[in-house]
C-alpha cells in the first residue's frame, strides 16, 4: 500500500486550500523522524509552515502538512499522491 495524500477541504464546495491530509503512514515511525521526513518530502514543492502528526489512538498514521500557499499544496498533491513513504 502507498501513503495517500489528499487535500483537506474547508467547505463542501471543495475549494483547494493550503493544507494536505496524509494518511496510511506507518504508525510505528517515531514522531520526530516522521516530521523531518514529511518536511523533506514536501518542501520540494514550496514553503511548509507546519506539520501536524498526532500519535493518539485513532489518529496514528495520519498527518497534516500546511503550506504557505495553495499552489504549493496543489503541486505537492499532484506529484506525491501514491508516493511510497517508509514502505507504505
Protein Blocks (a to p, Z undefined) as FASTA:
>chain_A
ZZddddddfbfnopacfbdcdehiafkbcfklmmmmmmmmmmmnoccfbdcddfbehigo
iacdddfbfklmmmmmmmmgopagehZZ
